[in-house]
């Protein structure tokens, strides 16, 4: 009987052990990492919010935008006051983007408001706590360097567009070469090379050209280089020079107005259309629509302004001890006597005041006190680079020129 009892006890113990072993083992629960959704921005995971993205409409204000949202017991005035040290709500402009992050429950309560005045910066208004806080953020900028070149396949703008470069670079290049190249006369097949840097927001969004480092263009069979250089490192004022250190910027512009035509040239014997008699015409007439800007062809000081029966409204600029220029028949004078003007500054607008049959500017040119024909002058270039500056310049441009020549197959 004792033996039977012992067997029962052993069997019972074994069954109890087996049942215990069959119980699931306890496991440590690990909280999974929250993955940032692909549609995240501004440092927030959009998947956690009810997201509304829109642009400011004409007539919208900061107040009208957020007061239509569930902002609880908050008053727009109190919110504006709490953020005024960081953000002036009056600067909100039409067509600028904004984003609202709202709670995902039934209340759709506004949690965060983001305003983007431009592609680079944005403001975050945090309404999640009792006190509204505003922060200004700036996206990181990456600068990338690029050299393109070969032959023109059309206009400069078309060629740059095919290379995925913004049109603004073409405008910048045109201004740099304004004294050397007529870009309307460039031909398909002319060689070129351009080294420049571009900006990228968040390392991905293209934000345009940052800087032009070097370039060359083939023009009428001649290669014309342009290298930026600061002759005075202290001022860091950039000018553009060719490969020999000669400035690309002539001392005088060719004309005082753009996109005009010559209606009358310098001559010692012209039949005057108003006075109906033969007399000297000591200037060059450029016809243009009334109001067209008139620019000074070189830097200098305004020597005289005024009105006469023959000249109408006029401005005379003294450039140095040798050269002066005068601009006649203006509809409006935009400078005063004694004012310093830089080359290309607008000094007046085309008109037909004085003895004139139509809107134009009569451009007069003095050399050593004598009126001369500006179109026949071999006008001086700017001061050439010399000495230590030239040595520093040549050393600076050496790798740039080598790179340009490589892409242009020179």
BAPABA-307083 format. One line per 8 residues: number of its first residue (from 1); for each residue x, y, z of C-alpha. Coordinates in nm, 2 decimals, always signed. Layout:
<atoms>
NUM) X,Y,Z ~ ...
</atoms>
This chain:
<atoms>
1) +0.00,+0.00,+0.00 ~ +0.29,+0.23,+0.08 ~ +0.45,+0.15,-0.25 ~ +0.12,+0.24,-0.43 ~ +0.10,+0.57,-0.24 ~ +0.47,+0.66,-0.33 ~ +0.40,+0.59,-0.70 ~ +0.09,+0.83,-0.69
9) +0.30,+1.10,-0.52 ~ +0.58,+1.07,-0.78 ~ +0.33,+1.08,-1.07 ~ +0.15,+1.38,-0.92 ~ +0.48,+1.57,-0.88 ~ +0.58,+1.49,-1.24 ~ +0.25,+1.61,-1.38 ~ +0.27,+1.94,-1.18
17) +0.63,+2.00,-1.32 ~ +0.52,+1.94,-1.68 ~ +0.22,+2.18,-1.64 ~ +0.46,+2.44,-1.49 ~ +0.70,+2.40,-1.78 ~ +0.43,+2.45,-2.04 ~ +0.34,+2.80,-1.90 ~ +0.46,+3.08,-2.14
25) +0.78,+3.24,-2.04 ~ +0.75,+3.60,-1.93 ~ +0.89,+3.86,-2.18 ~ +1.02,+4.21,-2.14 ~ +0.81,+4.45,-2.34 ~ +1.03,+4.69,-2.55 ~ +0.86,+5.01,-2.66 ~ +0.91,+5.03,-3.04
33) +1.09,+5.34,-3.16 ~ +0.87,+5.59,-3.32 ~ +0.96,+5.64,-3.68 ~ +0.96,+5.98,-3.83 ~ +0.71,+5.99,-4.12 ~ +0.83,+6.08,-4.46 ~ +0.59,+6.38,-4.46 ~ +0.76,+6.54,-4.16
41) +0.88,+6.90,-4.16 ~ +0.97,+7.18,-3.93 ~ +1.10,+6.92,-3.67 ~ +0.75,+6.77,-3.62 ~ +0.61,+6.43,-3.72 ~ +0.31,+6.52,-3.94 ~ +0.16,+6.17,-3.88 ~ +0.08,+6.28,-3.52
49) -0.14,+6.57,-3.63 ~ -0.42,+6.67,-3.85 ~ -0.23,+6.88,-4.09 ~ -0.36,+7.17,-4.29 ~ -0.14,+7.34,-4.54 ~ -0.24,+7.66,-4.73 ~ -0.13,+8.00,-4.85 ~ -0.22,+8.34,-4.71
57) -0.51,+8.49,-4.92 ~ -0.54,+8.86,-4.99 ~ -0.72,+9.02,-4.69 ~ -0.61,+8.74,-4.45 ~ -0.44,+8.84,-4.13 ~ -0.27,+8.63,-3.86 ~ -0.58,+8.68,-3.65 ~ -0.84,+8.58,-3.91
65) -0.65,+8.27,-3.99 ~ -0.62,+8.13,-3.64 ~ -0.95,+8.25,-3.50 ~ -1.13,+8.02,-3.73 ~ -0.95,+7.73,-3.56 ~ -1.03,+7.57,-3.22 ~ -0.79,+7.77,-3.00 ~ -0.99,+7.71,-2.68
73) -1.04,+8.00,-2.45 ~ -0.75,+8.19,-2.59 ~ -0.80,+8.53,-2.74 ~ -0.63,+8.64,-3.06 ~ -0.52,+8.97,-2.89 ~ -0.35,+8.78,-2.61 ~ -0.17,+8.55,-2.85 ~ -0.05,+8.85,-3.06
81) +0.08,+9.02,-2.74 ~ +0.26,+8.72,-2.62 ~ +0.46,+8.68,-2.94 ~ +0.52,+9.04,-3.04 ~ +0.89,+9.04,-2.93 ~ +0.96,+8.76,-3.18 ~ +0.71,+8.82,-3.46 ~ +0.52,+9.12,-3.59
89) +0.19,+8.98,-3.72 ~ +0.17,+9.27,-3.96 ~ +0.44,+9.12,-4.18 ~ +0.22,+8.84,-4.30 ~ +0.19,+8.87,-4.68 ~ -0.04,+8.72,-4.94 ~ +0.08,+8.40,-5.13 ~ +0.31,+8.30,-4.84
97) +0.27,+7.94,-4.72 ~ +0.15,+7.84,-4.37 ~ +0.09,+7.51,-4.20 ~ -0.14,+7.42,-3.91 ~ -0.09,+7.12,-3.70 ~ -0.41,+7.02,-3.51 ~ -0.49,+6.75,-3.27 ~ -0.62,+6.43,-3.43
105) -0.92,+6.40,-3.20 ~ -1.27,+6.53,-3.26 ~ -1.18,+6.88,-3.13 ~ -0.91,+6.94,-3.40 ~ -0.75,+7.18,-3.16 ~ -0.48,+7.40,-3.30 ~ -0.15,+7.29,-3.16 ~ +0.11,+7.46,-3.38
113) +0.10,+7.72,-3.65 ~ +0.39,+7.77,-3.89 ~ +0.44,+8.07,-4.12 ~ +0.69,+8.07,-4.41 ~ +0.78,+8.42,-4.53 ~ +1.03,+8.26,-4.78 ~ +1.19,+7.93,-4.87 ~ +1.47,+7.97,-4.63
121) +1.31,+8.08,-4.30 ~ +0.99,+8.00,-4.10 ~ +0.82,+8.10,-3.77 ~ +0.67,+7.84,-3.53 ~ +0.39,+7.94,-3.30 ~ +0.35,+7.68,-3.03 ~ +0.01,+7.68,-2.87 ~ +0.04,+7.35,-2.68
129) +0.12,+7.50,-2.34 ~ -0.06,+7.77,-2.15 ~ +0.18,+8.04,-2.28 ~ +0.21,+8.08,-2.65 ~ +0.57,+8.08,-2.77 ~ +0.71,+8.19,-3.11 ~ +1.04,+8.08,-3.26 ~ +1.22,+8.19,-3.58
137) +1.40,+7.91,-3.76 ~ +1.63,+7.91,-4.06 ~ +1.68,+7.61,-4.28 ~ +2.04,+7.50,-4.33 ~ +2.21,+7.61,-4.65 ~ +2.45,+7.40,-4.85 ~ +2.68,+7.56,-5.11 ~ +2.78,+7.34,-5.41
145) +3.03,+7.44,-5.67 ~ +2.98,+7.36,-6.04 ~ +3.16,+7.42,-6.37 ~ +2.98,+7.39,-6.70 ~ +3.10,+7.46,-7.05 ~ +3.12,+7.36,-7.41 ~ +2.95,+7.53,-7.70 ~ +2.64,+7.75,-7.70
153) +2.33,+7.57,-7.83 ~ +2.12,+7.88,-7.85 ~ +2.10,+8.20,-7.65 ~ +2.29,+8.22,-7.32 ~ +1.96,+8.19,-7.13 ~ +1.86,+7.88,-7.33 ~ +2.20,+7.72,-7.28 ~ +2.20,+7.78,-6.90
161) +1.84,+7.66,-6.88 ~ +1.93,+7.33,-7.05 ~ +2.20,+7.29,-6.78 ~ +1.95,+7.34,-6.51 ~ +2.08,+7.68,-6.41 ~ +1.85,+7.97,-6.31 ~ +1.81,+8.26,-6.56 ~ +1.94,+8.51,-6.30
169) +2.29,+8.39,-6.38 ~ +2.25,+8.50,-6.74 ~ +2.15,+8.85,-6.63 ~ +2.45,+8.87,-6.40 ~ +2.69,+8.76,-6.67 ~ +2.54,+9.01,-6.92 ~ +2.61,+9.30,-6.68 ~ +2.97,+9.18,-6.61
177) +3.04,+9.17,-6.99 ~ +2.83,+9.48,-7.07 ~ +3.14,+9.67,-7.19 ~ +3.29,+9.38,-7.38 ~ +3.03,+9.16,-7.54 ~ +2.70,+9.21,-7.72 ~ +2.52,+8.89,-7.62 ~ +2.27,+8.92,-7.90
185) +2.56,+8.87,-8.14 ~ +2.69,+8.54,-7.98 ~ +2.64,+8.25,-8.22 ~ +2.56,+7.89,-8.18 ~ +2.88,+7.70,-8.15 ~ +3.07,+7.97,-7.97 ~ +3.26,+7.82,-7.68 ~ +3.20,+7.91,-7.32
193) +3.29,+7.81,-6.96 ~ +3.14,+7.91,-6.63 ~ +3.24,+7.82,-6.27 ~ +2.98,+7.92,-6.01 ~ +2.83,+7.81,-5.68 ~ +2.47,+7.73,-5.60 ~ +2.26,+7.73,-5.28 ~ +2.05,+7.43,-5.17
201) +1.81,+7.45,-4.87 ~ +1.82,+7.14,-4.65 ~ +2.07,+7.00,-4.90 ~ +1.79,+6.93,-5.15 ~ +1.59,+7.23,-5.25 ~ +1.75,+7.45,-5.52 ~ +1.77,+7.81,-5.41 ~ +1.96,+7.97,-5.70
209) +2.31,+8.09,-5.79 ~ +2.52,+8.21,-5.50 ~ +2.84,+8.34,-5.67 ~ +3.01,+8.36,-6.00 ~ +3.38,+8.25,-5.96 ~ +3.50,+8.27,-6.32 ~ +3.39,+8.26,-6.69 ~ +3.49,+8.29,-7.05
217) +3.30,+8.35,-7.37 ~ +3.41,+8.33,-7.73 ~ +3.31,+8.65,-7.90 ~ +3.39,+8.73,-8.26 ~ +3.67,+8.47,-8.26 ~ +3.83,+8.60,-7.93 ~ +3.82,+8.44,-7.59 ~ +3.72,+8.69,-7.32
225) +3.77,+8.59,-6.96 ~ +3.61,+8.73,-6.64 ~ +3.76,+8.68,-6.30 ~ +3.62,+8.86,-5.99 ~ +3.89,+9.02,-5.77 ~ +3.91,+9.27,-5.49 ~ +4.21,+9.50,-5.55 ~ +4.17,+9.63,-5.20
233) +4.11,+9.34,-4.96 ~ +4.01,+9.57,-4.68 ~ +3.70,+9.70,-4.88 ~ +3.63,+9.36,-5.05 ~ +3.48,+9.55,-5.34 ~ +3.48,+9.31,-5.63 ~ +3.57,+9.41,-5.99 ~ +3.60,+9.18,-6.29
241) +3.93,+9.14,-6.49 ~ +4.05,+8.94,-6.79 ~ +4.33,+8.68,-6.77 ~ +4.60,+8.96,-6.79 ~ +4.45,+9.17,-6.51 ~ +4.28,+9.43,-6.73 ~ +3.94,+9.55,-6.61 ~ +3.64,+9.45,-6.82
249) +3.46,+9.77,-6.72 ~ +3.54,+10.06,-6.96 ~ +3.56,+10.40,-6.82 ~ +3.26,+10.51,-7.02 ~ +2.94,+10.33,-7.12 ~ +2.87,+10.33,-7.49 ~ +2.53,+10.50,-7.46 ~ +2.33,+10.68,-7.19
257) +2.01,+10.48,-7.25 ~ +1.94,+10.12,-7.33 ~ +1.75,+9.98,-7.63 ~ +1.76,+10.31,-7.83 ~ +1.84,+10.42,-8.18 ~ +2.06,+10.70,-8.30 ~ +1.83,+10.96,-8.46 ~ +2.10,+11.22,-8.53
265) +2.48,+11.22,-8.52 ~ +2.75,+11.47,-8.43 ~ +2.80,+11.70,-8.73 ~ +2.92,+12.05,-8.80 ~ +2.64,+12.11,-9.05 ~ +2.29,+11.99,-8.99 ~ +1.95,+12.13,-9.09 ~ +1.78,+12.20,-8.76
273) +1.42,+12.05,-8.76 ~ +1.28,+12.32,-8.54 ~ +1.48,+12.63,-8.63 ~ +1.48,+12.53,-9.00 ~ +1.84,+12.64,-9.06 ~ +2.18,+12.48,-9.11 ~ +2.40,+12.47,-8.79 ~ +2.64,+12.25,-8.60
281) +2.50,+11.96,-8.40 ~ +2.76,+11.89,-8.14 ~ +2.60,+11.58,-7.99 ~ +2.45,+11.24,-8.06 ~ +2.07,+11.20,-8.04 ~ +1.92,+10.88,-7.90 ~ +1.55,+10.84,-7.96 ~ +1.35,+10.66,-7.70
289) +1.00,+10.66,-7.54 ~ +0.92,+10.94,-7.30 ~ +1.02,+10.85,-6.95 ~ +1.30,+10.61,-7.05 ~ +1.58,+10.62,-6.78 ~ +1.89,+10.82,-6.87 ~ +2.21,+10.70,-6.70 ~ +2.54,+10.87,-6.66
297) +2.80,+10.70,-6.88 ~ +3.08,+10.74,-6.62 ~ +3.12,+10.82,-6.25 ~ +3.17,+11.19,-6.16 ~ +3.01,+11.49,-6.00 ~ +2.70,+11.67,-6.12 ~ +2.84,+12.01,-6.24 ~ +2.52,+12.17,-6.35
305) +2.15,+12.11,-6.38 ~ +1.88,+12.34,-6.52 ~ +1.67,+12.45,-6.81 ~ +1.74,+12.66,-7.13 ~ +1.51,+12.74,-7.42 ~ +1.73,+12.53,-7.65 ~ +1.85,+12.24,-7.43 ~ +1.54,+12.20,-7.22
313) +1.60,+12.02,-6.89 ~ +1.96,+11.91,-6.88 ~ +2.23,+11.77,-6.66 ~ +2.61,+11.81,-6.70 ~ +2.85,+11.57,-6.52 ~ +3.23,+11.63,-6.47 ~ +3.41,+11.30,-6.47 ~ +3.77,+11.42,-6.42
321) +4.00,+11.69,-6.54 ~ +3.97,+11.57,-6.89 ~ +3.62,+11.45,-6.96 ~ +3.26,+11.59,-6.91 ~ +2.93,+11.48,-7.05 ~ +2.59,+11.65,-7.09 ~ +2.24,+11.51,-7.13 ~ +1.96,+11.73,-7.28
329) +1.58,+11.75,-7.33 ~ +1.49,+11.56,-7.02 ~ +1.13,+11.53,-6.91 ~ +1.26,+11.51,-6.55 ~ +1.59,+11.57,-6.37 ~ +1.66,+11.33,-6.09 ~ +1.99,+11.46,-5.95 ~ +2.12,+11.79,-5.80
337) +2.42,+12.00,-5.85 ~ +2.73,+11.88,-5.66 ~ +2.59,+11.53,-5.62 ~ +2.83,+11.24,-5.68 ~ +2.70,+10.98,-5.93 ~ +2.83,+10.64,-6.02 ~ +2.85,+10.49,-6.37 ~ +2.51,+10.37,-6.47
345) +2.31,+10.58,-6.21 ~ +1.98,+10.71,-6.34 ~ +2.01,+11.09,-6.36 ~ +1.69,+11.18,-6.55 ~ +1.42,+11.06,-6.79 ~ +1.38,+11.10,-7.16 ~ +1.16,+11.39,-7.28 ~ +1.13,+11.65,-7.55
353) +1.18,+11.98,-7.36 ~ +1.35,+12.27,-7.53 ~ +1.40,+12.26,-7.91 ~ +1.30,+11.90,-7.98 ~ +1.05,+11.75,-8.22 ~ +1.01,+11.42,-8.02 ~ +1.14,+11.24,-7.71 ~ +1.51,+11.18,-7.72
361) +1.83,+11.26,-7.53 ~ +2.11,+11.46,-7.69 ~ +2.43,+11.32,-7.55 ~ +2.72,+11.57,-7.55 ~ +3.08,+11.49,-7.48 ~ +3.37,+11.72,-7.38 ~ +3.74,+11.64,-7.39 ~ +3.98,+11.90,-7.25
369) +3.70,+12.16,-7.27 ~ +3.62,+12.09,-7.63 ~ +3.30,+11.92,-7.76 ~ +3.39,+11.61,-7.96 ~ +3.21,+11.31,-8.12 ~ +3.18,+11.04,-7.85 ~ +3.13,+10.77,-8.11 ~ +3.47,+10.84,-8.27
377) +3.66,+10.84,-7.94 ~ +3.89,+10.56,-7.83 ~ +3.76,+10.59,-7.48 ~ +3.99,+10.49,-7.19 ~ +3.96,+10.17,-6.99 ~ +3.99,+10.17,-6.61 ~ +4.32,+10.16,-6.44 ~ +4.52,+9.84,-6.52
385) +4.63,+9.62,-6.23 ~ +5.00,+9.64,-6.13 ~ +5.26,+9.53,-5.88 ~ +5.16,+9.31,-5.59 ~ +4.80,+9.31,-5.68 ~ +4.86,+9.17,-6.02 ~ +5.09,+8.89,-5.88 ~ +4.82,+8.80,-5.62
393) +4.55,+8.81,-5.90 ~ +4.75,+8.58,-6.13 ~ +4.81,+8.33,-5.86 ~ +4.44,+8.33,-5.76 ~ +4.31,+8.28,-6.11 ~ +4.55,+8.01,-6.22 ~ +4.35,+7.70,-6.10 ~ +4.02,+7.87,-6.21
401) +4.15,+7.93,-6.56 ~ +4.28,+7.58,-6.59 ~ +3.94,+7.44,-6.49 ~ +3.76,+7.67,-6.74 ~ +4.00,+7.57,-7.02 ~ +3.94,+7.21,-6.95 ~ +3.56,+7.22,-7.00 ~ +3.59,+7.46,-7.29
409) +3.86,+7.24,-7.47 ~ +4.09,+7.54,-7.51
</atoms>
